[in-house]
């Protein structure tokens, strides 16, 4: 994601999160058989990471909005 590329609060793992989450979605939506299962632990980890990602992104957007609103 370009928005997070140069922000130090988004480490390498956090930047990789979107791709990994998409892979989980693809498994849940399209795969069949034994490989189609997403463990509860893996799902819980993805949920926790998504909450952290959204919180950081929200702070980043709000900080950018504050800077742009204070600049004439």
N, C-alpha and C positions, 0 to 999 in steps of 0.2 A: 504494500500500500504506500503510495507516494507520500501521503500526508504524514506518515510516521517515520519515514526513511531517515530523516536527519534529527529526529527528536531523541535525545539521550534517555528519556524515561521509557522508551520502547526498545528494550534489548532485542537481541537476535531471536530469542525464543518467542517473545511477544510478537515480533514481526512475522514469524513463521506460523503463528496461531491461525490466521485466516485460512491458509492453505490446508492445514491439518483439520480444521473444523469442517471445511468443505469436503475433505475426504471422508469424514465421519458421516456427513449428510449423504454422500453418494453411496456409502455402504448401507445406510439405513433405507435409502430410497430404492436402490436398484439391484443390490446383490442378493443372491439366494444361496442357500446351503450353509455349511459350517462357518465359512468366512464372512457371512453376513451379520454375524453377531457383534455388537458393541457391548463390552462389559459394563456393568454398573459403575465400576471404578473409573473406567475411561470416560464414560459419559459425565460423571460427577466432576472429573478433572477438567473436561472441556467446558462445563458450565461455570466452574470457578474461574477459569482463564477468561471466559467471555465476559464475566462480570468485571474483572479487573481491566480488561481491554476497553470495555465501554466506559468505565469510570475514568480511565486515563485519557481517552479520546474526548470525553465530555469536558474534562478540565482544560485540555488543550484548545478545544474550540471556544470555550468560554473565555479563556485568557486572550485568545486572538480577537474575539469580539470586543472585549474590554479595551484592548489596545487600539482597535480601529475606531471605537466610539469616542475615545479620548483624543484622537488625532483629528484636528480640523481639516 
